């Protein structure tokens, strides 16, 4: 769990830090990490059999995220900044939903009879994991915004011709 936590935090930060104009490469690499993260999170939750207790919709959400990321990665040739924004916005919203389910389950004692100590530990990890992924999503969206603003500020070919 700690390795997974560290892996996602460092890998996504490194991709964003090293992008320097290679936005597509950074976004794709982040997408691969998120796909890996979806698989790992599914395994963790299923292993401890808490996924249905946390939320009946959670397995379906995880399957949708994974298939969405895989589809996105398969169609990289047509990927645009807007596609990346949509992808990370969706992931951010879905993880917030899962995080909310987990927090409600843990704090309201909604599933306290079913949850073991190990499962509660995993729920706590999943909350931290979701928060980190949301932060990574925010960072990438910030990067996309900066790129879009730079493009907006760039003079048009006609204006460049006039200046010359």
Secondary structure, 3 states (H helix, E strand, C coil): CHHHHHHHHHHHHHHHHHCCCCHHHHHHHHHHHHHHHHHHHHHHHHHCCCHHHHCCCHHHHHHHHHHHHHHHHHCHHHCCHHHHHHHHHHHHHHHHHHHHHHHHHHHHCCCCCCCCHHHHHHHHHHHHHHHHHHHHHHHHHHHHHHHHHHHHHCCCHHHHHHHC
